[in-house]
Amino acid sequence: MKKWLTPKSMSILLTIIYVGSLIPLFLIARYNYPSADDYSIGETCRHAWVSSHNVFAVIWQAVLMAVDDYFNWMGYFSSIFFMSVHPGVFGEQWYSLTTWIMVGMLSFSTIYLFHAIMVKALKMDKYRCHCISMIVLFVMIQCMVGRVEAFYWFCGAVNYIFLHSAGMFMLGALISAVYDAKRGKKIWDLVIASVMGIWAGAGNYMTALIICIVLVVATGFMVYQKTWKKYKMLFIPMGCYLLAFMASAFAPGNNVRADGASGMNPVKAIMVSFYYVFDLALSEWTNWVVVLMVIVLIPLFWKATAQATFTFRYPLVVVAFSFCVLAATVTPPIFAVGNIMAGRLQALMYIMYILLLALNVGYVVGWAQKRLSFKTENKLNMMMVVGACSLLFVFGSLLTVIAEPHYFTCSSAVTDLRNGSAKAYGDALKERAAILKAAEEDAELVFEALPAQPRLLYFDDITKEKDDWENRAVSRYYNVRSVALK
């Protein structure tokens, strides 16, 4: 058992399990189609593609859309740019790439950040670090809250999941720039951090605010420890980020949008944010899968932190700071609109919770590892814990999926594929798109309601009233007079 149960073999096995769990998500994605803001925001880019089939013309229209919204609707210009050029602009068949893009960005950014923190900064074993990344990502994606808007609706996902991932890439690159020895690697790290910083800084305010807090605290430590001159190269990407964030925050369009919103005053928004995080963490986010994740991470971190030179001196301070960062994730929507009901908001909050929970488990275990007198040298101790939790997970999953087939994201995909709802949904929208593309400009089209609304794909649809904003958006997108449901 000692010969076969090594960190390397475990990392390979967990990678296979994780990748295998994503296959149903990608299979059902072929039935995915645009909806809601995909039409209203992607309108000009689609017309540019249809009229010219020139990618640069499409990109230019996305830039114009970002500029127009910056002055007339909302400030996060990188989000608007990416929303405008969703894959469906180039043909409905490409919209299935949404899931690949979002899952890919979330996966690689989390792996990259964990590797930078654990391997480069703390000198942990890279295979144990990869095991931790795979476990955390599995829980993030398979127990995701608001999974439709996180992985299958491009306009919502690109603003939150994609740009959150860009922010994680930025933080990982900043850490890498400190610890990479070669000059060429440092330069490459700084370039990545600068580009990703601009994207994240001008994106959703949830990600932008927490990164701002982390950077300010990090800068404060550098000044206090008088090491800022040593790390002065970090101020280039940090400056890029802060300039993008400030430009987004003070955009004229934000005032326009705020006129129609009913948010809270800043002080109340902060207090309510702490309450929401406390309540959601205890009542909704910490399910039995998350508890098993924590149990498995403890022996993995115990072995990994044994090699670290870091002393993990302040566990209570780190836990308290993490709680504040998680609350800061919630504050922008509370301040702006007074609620966090949208699935894409809850998805991002859940991702941050799992990410911070895992890092806090690592820090607390590292603190205990450096201070407790006993040592666990027997490799089977860790393997027994992991094995027992794996058996519990398999048993619990069988019971859970039988009772609630949509509990996990992959089981939800399999359920929608098996019962035919995904295919019926996709075929209906494929037929509708063909009719819309073939119609004349003065056509007034009336469609049957969708035959199915698969749990993992359906977000929204047109209505019976042709003057509804979604109906008008579809009409402009396909250049017809009107659309409606029967």
N, C-alpha and C positions, 0 to 999 in steps of 0.2 A: 504493500500500500504506500509506503514511503517513496518507493521508486516511481510509482505512477501518479500519486496525488501530489504534484508539485504546483507551485504558483503558475508556472508556464502552462501546464496542461489544464489547470483550472481556468486560466484566462482564455484559452482556446475554446474550451467547452462552453463557457459563459457567452463568448462571442457568437458561437453557433446558435445557442438558445436565443440570444437577443435578435440576431438577424432573422432566424426562423420565425420569431414572433411578429416580425414586420411584414412577412410575405402576404398575409391576408389583407393588410392595410393597403398594400400596393395593388393587389388583385382587384379590390373593389373600386380603386381609384379610377379605373377605366370607364366607370359609369358616372363619373363626376362631371358636372356642368356648371357654368357661371350662374350667379344669382345676385340680386340686389345691387350693391354698389359696384360689383364687377361691371355692370352695364353702364351705370351713370358715370363712373370715373374712367372706365376704359373706352368710352365712346370715341373720343377724338383719335386715339391711337389706332383703334380698329379701322376707322375711316382712312387714316393715313396708310395703313397696310393694304387695305383693299384697293385703294386708288393707285398705289405706287409699288407695292411689294418691296419697299426699300426700308431696311432696318434703321438706317440713320434718320429717315423721315419720322419713323415711329418714336425713336428716342427724342427727337426734337419736340414732338408733340407732348411727350411726357414732361419734358423740361418746362414747356409753356404752361402745362396743366399745374405743375408744382408752383410756378411763379404766380399764376392767377389765384390759386387757393391761398398762397401765402399772404396776399393782400386782401382777399375777399372772404376767406372762410376759416382756415386754420393754419397754424404755423409749421407743423412738422413736415417740411418739404421733402425730406428723403422718403418718408412714407408715401406721400402722394405720388412721387416719381415711380416708385416700385408698384404701387397699386395700379397706375395707369397702364403699365406694360405687362399685365398678367398674361399667362400663357395662352388663354383663350382668345386674345387679340389676334393671334396668328392662325387661328382655327380652333374650333371647339374641341377637336380631338387632342389638342395639346394641353387642355386644361387639367388633365389627369396628372401632369407634372407637379401640380400644387403639392400633393402629398409627398412626393420625392424630395422636393425642395425644402419643405418645412421639417420633415423628419431628418433629412440629411444635415441641415444647418444645426438643428438642436443636438443631434448626436455628436457631430464632429466638434462643435464648440464646447460641449461639456467634456468630452475626452481631452481636448486641447487644454482647457482650463485646469482640469484635475492633474494632467501631466505636468503642467507648469508649476502648480502649487506643490504637489506631492513629490514628484521626481526631481525637478530642477531646483526648487527652493528648499525642500525638506529632505532631499536625498533618500527618499523611500524606494523600495523595490518597484521597478516599472511593471512587473507582471501583477503584483498585488494591487497596484494603482489601477491597472486596466480592469482587474476583477471588480474593483469598487465602482468604476465608471459604468461597467455593463449592468451591474445590479441597480444602480441609481437610475440609469436610463430606462431600464425595463419597467421600474415602478413609475417613473415619470410618464411614460407613453401609455402603458397598459392600464393605468388607473387615472388617466388624465380626466380632469374636469373640463367641460366645455369642449370636448374633442372635435365636434363638427367644425366649430369656428377656428380651432387650433390647427387642423390638418387638412380640411376639405373646402374651406371658403377662403379664397386667396386674399381678398381685400382685408379681411379681419386678421388672417394668419400672418401676412407679410408685415403688417404694422406692429404686431406684438411678438409672435414667435420668431420670425426671421430677424427682426431688429434687436430683440433680446439676445439672440444667438450672436449677432454682430457685436453687441456689448460684451458678451463673455469672451469672444475672440480677442477683443481689445484688451481686456484685463489679463488674459493669458499671455498676450504678446508683450505687455508691459513687464510682467514678471520674467518672461523669457529674456527680454532685453537686459535685465539686471544680471542674470545668471549665465547666459550664453557667453562663452569665452572668445569665440572668433568674431572679429570685427564685421565680417560679411553677414554673419547671422544676426548680429545686433542691429545692423542697418535694416535688414529684412524685417526683423521684429518691429522696429519703429515705423516702417512703412505700413505694415499690416495694422498696427495700433492706430496710426493716423487715419487711414481709410475707414476702418471699422468704427473709429471714434466719431468721425463726421456722420456716418450712417446712423449710429446709435444716438448721438447727440441731437440730431434733427428728426428723430423718430418719436415713438410714443413716449409720453412724459413719465410713465411708470418706470420704464427702464432708464430713461435719461436721468431721473431724480436719484435713483439708488446709485448709479455709477458716479454721479456728481458727489454724493455723500462719501463714497469710498475714496474717491480721488482727493477730496478735501482732507479727510482724515489721514490718508497716506502722506500728503504734503505736510500736514501738521507734524507727523512723526519725523519726517526728514528734517524739518526745520528744528524741532526739539533736540534731535540727536546730532544736529550739525553735519548731516550727510548729504544735504541737498546739492552741494557742488559736485559730489561724486556721481550723483544720479541726474545731473542737469539735462542729460539727453532725453529724459522722460518728459520734460516739460514741452517738447515739440508736439507729440501726439496728445498730451493732456490739454495743451492750448488749442489744438484743432477741435478737440471734443467740446471744450468750454465755449469756444466761439460759435460752434454749430448749435449748442444748447441754448445759448443766450439769444442767438438770432431767431431760433424757433420760439422761445418763450416770449419774446417781445414783438412777435409778428403782428402787423395790423389786423390780419384776419381773425386772430383769436378774440379780439373785441367784438367782431361781428357775430361770431358763433356764440360768445358768452351772453349776448343779448337775449337769446332764446333758451338759455339753460337756467336751471334752478339748482345751484350748488349750495355749499355751506361756507360759512366764514372759516378762515384758515385754522383758528384755534380749535373750533369744534370738529373740523375735518380731521385734524391730527388725533384728537381724543377718540373719535369714532373709529379711526383706522386701527388704533391699538385694540379696541374692543372687537372689531371684526376679525383681526388676526387671531386673537386669543380664542374667540368663539369657534371660528372655522377650523382652527388647528385641532381643537379638542372634539368637535362634534362631527366634522365631515372629512377632513383630510387624513386624519390618523386612523386608517382602517387596519384590518388585520394584516394586510400585505405590507403596509408601512412598518408595522411593529416587527414583522419577520425581517424586513430589510435592516432595521436597526440592530436586531439580534445578530444577524449574519455579519454586519459591518464591524461589530465590536472585536471579534477575534482577528479579522483581517487587518484592522487598524492596529491592534495590539502587536502583531508581528511586524507590520510595516513601520510603525513609529519607533520600534526598538532600534532601528538603524539610523533614525534621524538624529541630527545634532541639535536640533531646536529643542528648547526646554519646556514649552507649553506652560508658561507661568501663570496666566490669568484666565482660567476657564470661565469664571463667573462674568468677567468683563466681556469676553468674547460672545458668550451666550446672550447677554443683555444687548450688546451691540447688534447682533444678528436679529434679535426680536425687533429692534428699532428699524433696521434696514427693511425687514419684511413689512412692517407697518407703513414705512415710506412708500413701498410698492403700491399700497392701497390708497394712499392719500390723494394723488392727482385726480382719479375719477370721483372720489367723494367730494373733493373741493369743487370740481367742475360741474358735475351733474347730480351729485347727491346719492349715488347708488353704485353698486358693483354687480348688477344683474346680468350684464352681457357675458356670454360664454367665453369670449376671447379674453376678457379681463380676468375671469376666474381661472382660466387656463394658465395665464402668466403668473398669477398669484400662487397657484399650485406648484408650478415649476420652480419658482423661487423658494417655496417652502421645502420641497424635497431636496433641492440643492443645498440650502443653508442647514437643513437638518443633518444631512450627510457630513458636511464639513464640521459641524459642531460635535457630532459623534466622534469624528476623528480627533478633534482638538481635546475633548474631555478624556478620551481613551489615551491620547498621548500624554496628557498630564498625569493620569494614573500610572501609565507605564514607567514614567521617569521617577515616580515617588514611592510606589509600593515595593515592598521588599521581595515578594515572591516573583518568580519567573516561570513561564510555561515553555519549556524547551521541546516538549513532545509535539511533533507536528500533527499527530492524530487528534489532539485536543481540538485544534481548529477545524480539522476535517470532520470530526464528529458533530460539532455544532452546525457546520454548513450542511452536512448530510441530513441531520435531523430536521433542520429548517426546510431543506429541499423536499423531504418527504411530507412535512406538514403543508408546504405550499401546494404540492400536487394534490393531496387529499382535500385541502380546503378549496382549491380551484374547482375540483370536480363537483363538490357540494354546491359551491356558489354559482357555477355556470348552469347547473341543472335548474336551480331556483331562479336565477336571473341571467339569461343568455347574453345580455348586453353589459355585463359587469366589467369585463376587460375590453379594451379596444379591439384586440384581435378576435375575441369571441363575438363581439358585436358585428365585425366584418363578416365572419363566417356565417353568422345567423342571417344577416341580410342577403348574403350570396345564396345560401341554401333555400331560403323561403321565396326566392325570386323577386323580392321587392327591389333590390338594387338593379337588376336587369330591366325590370318593368319601368322603373324610374328613368334609367339611362336611355332606353329605347324611345320612350315618349319624348324626352327632351331632344334626342337626336332627330326625330321626325319633325318636331316643332322648329328646330333650327334650320332644317332643310327647307321647310315652307317659308320661313321668314327670309332666308337668303334668296329665294326664287321670286318673292313677291315684288310687285310694282310699288313705286313710291306712294301712290294714293290708296294703297290697300288698307282695308279695315278688317283685321283678322280676329277671329274668335276661336279659341281653343278649348278642348275638353280639359277638365281638371286632371292633374297627374294621377295615374292609377295607383301609385304607391308613394309613401314618404319614408324611405329607409332611415333608420335611426342615425346611421353614421354619415349619411350624405346630405339629407334634406336640411336646408337652412331657411329658404323663403321662396316665394313664387309670386307671379302676377295675380291680380284679383279680378273680380267681375266688373269693377269700375275702371273704365279706360283712362280716366283722368288721375288715377292714383300715381304717385311718383314712380313706383316701380314699373308700372305699365308704360309710362311716358319714357322712362329710361330705356326700356327694351325697344320701344318704337324708334327712338333716336339712334340706338346702337345698330339696328338693322335697317334704318332709313325707310320706315313705313309710316303710314298716317296714324294708326292706332292698333293696339292689341288689348285683348281682354279674355277672361274666361267665360264660358257659357254659364 
